[in-house]
Amino acid sequence: MKKPSVGQSMDRVDGRLKVTGGARYFADHQLEGMLYAALVCSPVSCGRIKSIDAQKALRAPGVVDVVSHLNAPPVPGYKEENKNPKQGLKIFSDDRIYSNGQPVAVVVADTLERAVYAASLVDVLYSQEVHHTEMSANMDKAFQNNGMKDYLRGEADAWKKAAVTVDETYTIPLEVHNPMELAGIIAHWETPDKLTLYAKTQGVKSVQQTIKSLFHIPEQNITVHSQFVGGAFGMGLRVWPLEVATILAAKKIRKPVKLVITREEMFTLVGYRPNAVQQVSIGATADGKLTGIAHEAVAITSPYEDFTEGIVAMSKFMYACPNVYTKYQLVPLNMSTPVWMRGPGEATGAFALESAIDELAYKLKLDPLAFRILNHADTDPEKDLPFSSKYLKEAYQMGAEKIGWFQRNPEPRSMKEDDMLVGYGMSSGTFGAYRGKATAAGTLKADGTFVLQSAASDIGPGTATAMVQIAADATGIDPTKITFMLGESSYPDAPKQGGSSTVSTVGSAVNDVCKALQQQLGELAIAKLPAFKNATAADLVYEDGQLSLAADRSVKIAYHEILQQQQLPELRVTATSQSGEERKKYSMYSFSVHFAKVHVHPATGVVRIVHVVSVADSGTIVNSKTAASQMIGGVVGGIGMALTEEAIIDHRFGRFVNHNYADYHVPVNADTPPTDVLFINKKDPYINPMGAKGMGEIALIGFAAAVANAVYHATGKRVRDLPITPDKVMEVKNDIQSKLENKLSV
């Protein structure tokens, strides 16, 4: 049998289940006696609950109970959290209203329809207070918490002394994750201290630990199931108040309760990418060497929690610059808490930094690509460490050649195709390459099958497929005989799926458990099999699912045949893997380069992306097929960030007005252009046994800037306020407008 190789294209191992309806998501589970929940949410954005009259709802057909702060069971963990008041919304703990859409009660009935109807019958009176939801009107409230420190390398204002400078403000709106699968949970208290959950989550172990701390029940008594997740993009990284509310309702009623929230509630209950304003000031010598970067960011958070992310992180090390200053502040508003959204804060920060870099390149009359290469950081200037691997210059060249960068006319508003203005733009992206701690268990069975288990999650990238491929590569076992089981809290520990770290972290544990299996098989062969009795561990070769002698390859036996000969039904091994001292010696990042070609309609300002090239420098590519899908998915998300996505609030009421798929515009197939995905595919020698670095975040980070830069090249109009909509593009007079105005003036 030909040994399978990491890097080859392999179909998703769960693909057939998903396309045939065999995959069971959290809401697909049916429990005996299960009831259905619907939330009653506040229409006011700040104040207190004066009264809740649930009598009409309780008299409605099929209604079992209405649970609120008036009658909810206590949450023991809330008392501990009171020591630190900013620990998240303590649902149903008091009468306080912090934001529009905050749940004030949950109605439980024997059908979903009856629960939804009864929720409309709950009469809640509020004492309304002045709310604040508009960031621009509340910038005077910006603050830094104890964990938010300014960063300074060299002089903070060095950019001001430069020969050529850029000093501009860039903004991004509030964006919402909006996966197709809605959020929710099924909660079932089997006994007063034994809880089973079916959850939409990016980390079953994380859910288990959170519930343990909130309800003070033993970890082993909390079972979390989440084998399939229909997209999350970061919204599944924490336990939300809506889930705690459902658990409380199930505890009070003593029956299983299922809650699936509405699309409208997805805007207020499960986080979002926070609105941010960034001031980027950079300076360079006349010949293009950067002398100073200052990056100041302000983003919104909730009144009860300080949410932070890496908005200014990229500016600290992306370019070789002796003087860098960053500052990051928060503005608390009457909103629910934000959460990481794909590309986290780095996607926000990259839009500002990479737009400013492009602006400075044009001021210097330098090619934006050449300008970046001129200021390439060969080592990490922030950590003062060498990079574990970095092939960014190669990525620049690959992408530029693929899109035809060097054939474009570099002058803005100089190119046309089919009566459309044509523009080319590019940008860089980066994200930390992480490796956490994970444990995997492997069971080789006498029939030749190999079953792996770890409590990892899969929100869509193909986790199980990658793990099967890593195991097949490590053992030589046919991948069709390997199964990777995930999404169960009963499995060995694994971290949340986020921050592009699953393959690096869990993949390392899978690799190590395969090596541990081979070691045990070798010991068994030496101790029990006559053909190997005089061998040592150094004499053994593990290849193609077989054990052989290095000195005589004809002496060989398949792994599972060793078990058969010893009448063993299976052999189980467990291994825990984590990073070591290498992280103190090297700076570890993944990098991306995005190129975009756009058409802009000269009369309407409509932007259409017509070609994208994205290049990933992320170490070894485990599966080229799923990796390409990851990059294309990032492009689609980046198109939304650049051109279409913006959650709009009516600040008179603090309420979203486009909380649906019709009015919140996510990109669709028609918006997605031909996209070329290229990989450097060179092993990182230090990060993990596979040499693989994360890819999920860099697929999106920087992309919006590439589009904005392309729009500038096409039109001469610099849009610094996302999304790039026709009205913003048309602030520059086009040829038709100019001719019309000239005619009217005559």
N, C-alpha and C positions, 0 to 999 in steps of 0.2 A: 504494500500500500504506500502511495506517495504521502509523505508527511505534510500535513496542512501547515500553511505558513501565515504568521501574523503579517498583515498588510494586504493580503488577498481580499477580493470581494467575496462576501458570503451573504446569502439571503438571511433575513431576520428569522430567528428560531421561533418567534411568536407571531410571525406574519400571518400564517394561515388561521390561527385562532382569532386574530383581530378582524380579518376580512370576512370570516364566516360567522361572526357573532359569538364565537366560543369564549372569547375573553370576558371575564366577569369583573366589571368595575364596581366601586363600592355600592352604588345605588341599585345594582342588579341583584343583590343578595336579598333573599326572602327568609325571614325568621318567623317561627310560629307565634301567632298572637301579636305580630308587629303592628304598631300604631304609626301615624303620620303627623308630622309637625309643620306648622307655618308660623312665621314670625310676625309680631306686631312691632313696627318700627316707628321711631319718633319723626314727626313732620317738622319739629322745631330743631334748631341747631345749637341752642344753649339754654339751659334753664333747669327746672326741676319738675318732677311728676307730682301734681297735686293730688290726683286720685286715679284709680283704675276701677272701672265698673265692668266686670266680666259676666254679669248675670245673663244677658241676652246670649252671649256666646255659649255659656254653660248649658243653656236650655235648648240650644240648636241640636238637631239630630246627629248622633254619632260622636258628639264631643265628650271627651273623657276628663280633660282638665285644662285650666289656663294657669300657667306658671309665670310668676314675676318676682320682683324683689319682696313682695308682700308675703309670699308663701313658699319660696324656693328653699330647698335644703341648704344648710350651711356648707361653705367650702373652707375646710380647715386651713388650707394654704394661704387664703386671703389675709389671715391675721399675721402670718409671717411676713407677707409682702408689705404690710403697712409700715414696716420699718424703713422701707424705701418707697415713697409715694409714687414714683414714676416706674411702675412695673407692669403697665398695661391696663386695659379696661377690666375691672372686676365686675363681670356681668351679674346682674340681679343682686348686687350687694347693697345698693342704696337707691335713692330717687334722683340721682344727678344725671343730667343730659349734657353730653359734651359735643355731640355732632349730629347732623341730620342723618337719619337712617339708622341710628343706634337702636338695637333691639330693646324693647321695654317689657315684652312678654312673649311667650311661646304657647300657641294653642295646639293641643294634641287631640286627634280624632281618629276614627276607625278607617277613614279614607283621606286621601290628599285633598280631594275636592271639598269635603266637609271641613277640613282644617282651614283651608284657605278662606272659605266663606265665613266661618266662625271668627276668624281673625279680623274680618271687616266689621264685626259686631262689637268688638271690645272698645269701650268708650274710655279714652284716656284724656284727662285734663292736665294742662301744663301751666306752670308759671314761667313765662318766657323771659329770657334775659338777652342783652345785646350780644350778638355773635360776630365773629371775625373770621372770614374765609378768603378775603382778598389779600394776596401776598404783598402787592405793591403798596397797599394802604397800611401795612403793618411792619414795614421794614425797620421801624424804630425799635421793634421788640426783638431784633436779632440778638442771639446770645451764643456763647460757647459753653458746653458742659465740661466737667472735669476731664473727660477723655478726649477732648478736641483741642489739640495743641497746635499752635502755629509752627510751620516748618521754615527754617532759614538756613541756606548755604551761601556764604559770602554776604553780599549786601542786598537788602530788600529792594532798594530803588535803583539798582545799577542800570536797569533798562532805560531809565530816563536820560542817562548820559550817552546813550548809543547814537551812532550816526543816523540810523534809520529805525523808526519805532512804529509799533501798532499798539493802540490802547482802546479796546472795544468791549462792549457788553453783549453777552450771548444768553439767550433764554430758551428753556424748554418748558412745555406745558406739563400738566399732570397727565400721565398715561396709565392705562389700566391693562392688566395682563390679559383678561378676556379669553382664556382657553375655551374650547367648545364645551367640555365637560364642566358642569356647574359644581360649585363647592357644596359640601354637606358632610353628613356622618350618620352612621347607624350605631346606636348605643344600647347595650343590653347588660343590665346588672343581673348576673346569674345568682349571686348571693349578695348580702350587704357589703361584702368586701372583695367581690370578684366581678371584674368588668371586661366585657368583650366589645371591641370597636371595629367597625368596617369604615375605613377612612380614606379620604383623598389627601394624601400626604407625600412629601418628599423624604420622609424619614420616620419609619415605624418605631425605631428605638427612641428617637427624640420625643415622639408623642407619648410613648410609654413613660419616659422619665418626667415629662411635664405633668401628666395625669397623676403619677405617683406623688409628686411634690404638692399638687393641689388638693388631692383627696386623701392623702396619707394612708394609702393601701399598699401592700407589698407588690414589688415589681413583678414577681412571678404570677400574681393574680390579675395582671392586666395583659390582655391579648389584643394585639393590633394586627388587622389584616389589610393589606393594600398591595395586591399583586399587580394590578393594572391601574394606571393613572392616565386620564385623557387630557394630558397637557397641564402645565402648571406655571412654568416660566418664573418661578420664585414664590408664587402665592401659597404654595404648599410647604413652605419652610418653617412654619410655626403652627401652634394650636391657636385657633381664633376663638373669640368669645362666643360665636354662634355654636361652636362645637361643645363648649362648656355648658351652654344653655341647654343643648340637647341631652347631654349627660345628666344634668340636674333634673330635667323633666323625666327621663327614664328612671332615675333614682326615686323620685317622688311617686311615680305611678307604678313602679315595679314591673314594667313591661318593656320590651324592646321598642325604641322610638327611632324613626328615620326622618331626617331633615335634608331636603335638597333646596337650596335657596334659589331665588329668581335671578334672571339676568340683571335686572335693576339693582338687586342687592349685591351683585358682584362688584359694583362700583363703590360701595360703602362699607363692606364687611370683611374684605380679604386683601386689603392693601393696594398699593399703586406705586408707580414711579413718581417721586415727588417733583412738583414744580420747582425749578431752580433758576437763579440768576447768577451769572458768572462774569466777572471782570478779568480779562486776560490782557496783560501788558507785557510786551516783549520787545527787545532791542537787539540789533546786530550791527556789526561793523559794515562798512561800505562794500566789502567783498564777501559778506554773507555769514560771518561767524557770529553765532549767538553770544551775547554778553550778559543778558539778564532776562529772567522770566518771573513775572508775578501773577499768581492765579488765586483769585479770591472768589469763593462760592458761598451762596446763601440758598438754603433749601427749606421746605416746610416740614413740619412734624405735627403730631397731635398734642393736645394740652396735657396728656397724662403719660407720655412716653417720648423719650429723645431718640429718634431713629437717625442713625448715621450710616454713611457708606463712603466708598473711595472716590469721591468726585474729583479731588485734587491730586490723587495718588500718581497718576500718569505723568503729570508735569514735573515731578521730583526727579525722574530718572530717564525719561524717554530720549532726551537729547543731551549732548555734551555741552553743558552750560555752567560756567563757574558760579553764577549768582542766581539762586532760585528762592522765591518766597511764596508760601501758600498759606491761605487762611480759609477756614470753613466754619460757617455759622448756621444756626437754625432759627426759624421763625415759627412759633407755636400758633396754630390756627384751630378753629372749631371743625376739625376734620378727624376721621379715623386715622390710625397709624399707618404710615407707608410701609412698604416692605421691598426687599430686593426684587428687581425685575430684570430679566435677562440682560447680561452685560453690566449689572448693578450700577454703582455710581460711576464706574469707569466709562460707561457709554455716554453718560451725561457730560463728564469732564472731557472726553475725547472730542466731542462735538465742538466745544469751545477752543481747546488747544489746537486741534488740527485745522480748524477754520482760521485761527489767528496765524498759524504757521503759513498757511496758504496766502493770506493777505500780505504778510511780510515778504514772502517770496516775490509776489507781484510788484511790491514797492521797490524791491532790490533789483527788479528786472532779471530774476533768476527763475529757471525751471523749478517748479515746486518739488519735483522729484529730486533734482540735483541739490536743492537747498537742504532737503532732509538727509541725503547721503553725506553732504558736507558736514553736517552736525550730528552724525551718527555717534552714539555712545558705545564705544568698544567694550567698556566695563561699566558697572553700575555706579554712577556718581553719587547716588543717595547712600547706598550701603558700603561703598568702597570695596566691592568684591567683584571678581570676574563672574561673567555669566556662565552658567553650567553649559549652555549652548545657545547660540544666537546666529541665525542665518538670514537676518532681516535684509541685508543688502542683496542677497540672492533672490529673496522674495520680491523686492522692488523690481529687479531686472526681469524676472519671469512674468510678473503681472504687466509691466509696461510693454513688453514685447507682444504679449497676447492680445492686448486691447488696441495696439497700434498707437501708443502714446507718442512715440517719436515722429510719427507722420502728421500729427495735428499741427495746425497753426496756433502758436501759443498766445496770440493776441485775443483778448476778450471780444466777443460779438463779431468774430471774423469768419465763422464757418456756417454754411447752410447745407441742408439736404432736404429735398422734397419740400421746399419753402419753409422748412423748420430751422430755427436757430439751433446750432449744434455745440455742445460743450463736453469737455473731458475734465474729470476731477479725480483726485486720489487722496487717500489718507492712510494713516497707520493706526493700529490698535494693539493693545497689550493687556495681559491679565496674568496674575500670579499663577505659577505652576505648582500646585499643592499636592502633598501626599500625607494623608492622615493615618489613623490607626484603624485597622479592620481585621476581622477574624473570618476565616472560611473553613467549612467542614467538607470533606470529600469522602464518598463511599464508593469503593470499587466493588462491584458485585460479580459473582462467579459466572454470570451470563455475559460478561464483558462490558456491561454498561457502567457508566461513571456518573454519579450524581453529586453535584456541588450545591452547597447551601450557604447563604449569607444574607443578613437582614438589610440588604441594599434596596434601593428603590429604582424604578424606571419610569420617568415621566415622558419618555418618548425617544431618547437617543439610541436605544437598542442595547441596554446594559447586558441583558442575558446573552445576546449574540456575541458581544465583545468578550465576555467571560468564557463562553464555550470556545471561542477561537484561541484565547490565551491558554486555556487548558489543553486544547488539542495540540497547540504548538509545543507546550512544555512536556507533554507525555507521549505524543505521537498517536494517541487514541483517535480513531475516526470520530470527527465532530458529530456525526449522526447518532453516536452512542453516548454522547455527553449531554447532560441536562443541568442547567443552572437554575436553582430555585431561589426566589427572592420575595421581598414584600411581606415577610412574616416576622413578628417580634420574637417568636420562639427560636428563630435561627440565630447563629452567631453574630456578634456585634458588627455593625457597619454604620458609618456616619450618614448624614443626610446627603441626598443628591443635590448638590449646589456648588457653585464656585469651580466648576469644571474639574472636579477631583475624583470622580468615581472610578474611572478606568485606572488612574494612577494608584488610588488607595485600595480599592477592592481587588483590582487586577493583580496587585502585588501579593495580596493574601492568597488569591487563587494560584498564582505562580508558585508560592511557597508551599501551599498544601500539596501541589503536584510533586514538588521535589521531596516533600516528606513522605508521600505515598511511595515514590520510587525507592527511597531509602529503606522503608519497611519491607518492601517487596524484595529488595536485595538481601536484607538481613534474613528474611524468611528462606530465600533460595539457598543462601550459604549454609544455613542451619539444617535445612530439610531435604534439599535436592542433591542427589549424588553427583550430578554433572558439575555442580558449583561448590562442592564441599571444601575444596582446597583454595578457593578464590578469596580475595579480600575485596573490600569495597572499591578500591582503586582499580581492580581488574574488570569491573562491570561496566557495561555500556547499555544505556536506555535509549531505545530508538524505535520509532514506528509502533509503539505499543508493545514492544518486546524487550526482554532482558537477554543480553548475550555476553559472551566473554570477549574482551578486547583482543586477546591472543588468538581466538578461534571463533569467528562470527557464526560458524555453522552450529555452535552450541548455543541454542537460543530457545526461549519459551515465551509465549504471550503472557502478559500480566495476569489475565483472568485464569489462565491454565494453571498458574501457581496455586491459586485458591482452590481450583477444582481438584488438583492432585492432593492437596492437604485437607480436602473435604471442609473447606471454609466457605460459608455462604457469602461472606463479604469481609472487606477490610476497611475500617473507618479511621481517618486521620483528621486532625485539626491543626491549623497554623494561624498564628497572629503575626501581622506584618505592620511595620511603621517606618518612617524615615529616621535617619540617624544623624551623625555628625556632619554629613555632607551639606546640610542646609546652613551650617555655620561657615562653610568654606566657599559656597557659591550662591550667587543670586539666580533665582529660578523663575523664569517667565516664559509664557507663550506669546507669539507675535503674529500679527496679521497685517496684510496690505489689501486695501480695497480700491478698485478702479471702477469708475462709472462713466458711461456715455449717456448723455441726455439729449432729447429733443424738446425745445420750448416753442410753443406756438407764439409767433410774434404779435398776434392781435389779441389773444386771450390770456397769455401768461401761463397756460396749462403746461405742466412739466410731465414728460413721459420718459422714464428710464428705458433705454433701448438695448443696453448691453452692460453686463457686470462681469468683472473678473475679481475673484477673491483668492488670495494666496495665504495659506496657513503654514507657519513655522511652529509646529507643535510636536516635534520629536517623531518617534515611530508612529506610523499610522496603523492601527490594529486592524481595522476593517475599512477598506477604501470606499465601499458602498455606503455604509452608514455614516462614515465621516463626511462624505460629500453631501449627504442629506442634511447633516448638522450644519454645514456651511451654507447651504441653500436656505435652510430655515432661518439662519441668522440674517441672510440677505432680505428675506421676506419681512422679518421683524424690523430690519433697518429701513426698509421702504416705508413701513408704517410710521416709524419715528421721524423720518425725513419729510414725508409728504402728506400724511393723512391723519395721524392719530392725535387727538386733543380732547380731553374731557372738559366740558364747559360747565361752569357753575353760575347759576343766577345768584349773585351775592346778596340780593335783597332778602333771600330766604336761606342762603347757604346750601342750595339744593342743585344736584346735577340735572341738566336738562337734556342731555343726549345719552342717557343710560340704557342704550340698546344697540343692537348690531346695525340697525338702519341708520342711526345718526352718529354713532361712534364708528369711524371708518377704518376698519382693519383692511390691509391689502388682500386682494383676492388673486386668483390665477391670472386674470386679465392685466393686473398691475405688475406681474412678475416677468421680467425680461429673460431672454437667453442668458444663462449664467454659467461661466466657466470657473470651476473650482480646481485649484492647483495646490499641490502639497510639496513642501521641501522634503519631507519624509526621511529625515536623518536622525538617528538615535541620539537622545540625550544620554550621555554616559554616566550620569550621576543620580538622576531623580528616582528611578525605580528599575526593577529588573528588565522591563520591556523597553525602557527608554522613551516612553510615551508621556506627552504633556497634554494638558487640557485644551479643549477646542470649543466647547459650547459657548463660552462668553466672547471670545475673540471673533467669532463669526459675525457678531453684531457690533462690537465696540469699534468706533471710528467710521462706520458705514455712512451715517447721516452726514458727517462732514464731507465725505467724498461726493455725495450728491449736491450738497450746498456749494462746494467748490466747482463742480461741473456746471451748475446753474450760473455761477458768476462768469465762468469762461464763456458760456453761451450768450449771456445777456449783458454782462457788465454790471449787473445788479448783485450786490452782496446782501444776502438774507441771513440775518443773525438771530432770528426769532422763529423757532420751529413751531408747527410744521410749515414747509414752504408751499404756500397756497398761491393761487393766481393773483389775488389782490396784492400780495407782497411783492411778487415779481413785477407787476405792472406799475409799481411806483416809479419805475424808469420808463420814460416815454419811448414807445416803439416807433418804427418808421411810419406806420399808418397814422398813429396819433399825431406825430410831428407834421406830416403832410396836411392832415385835416386842420390842425391849428394854424398852420401857415396860410391855408386857403381862406379860413375864416377871418384872419387878421387883415388880409388883402380886401 
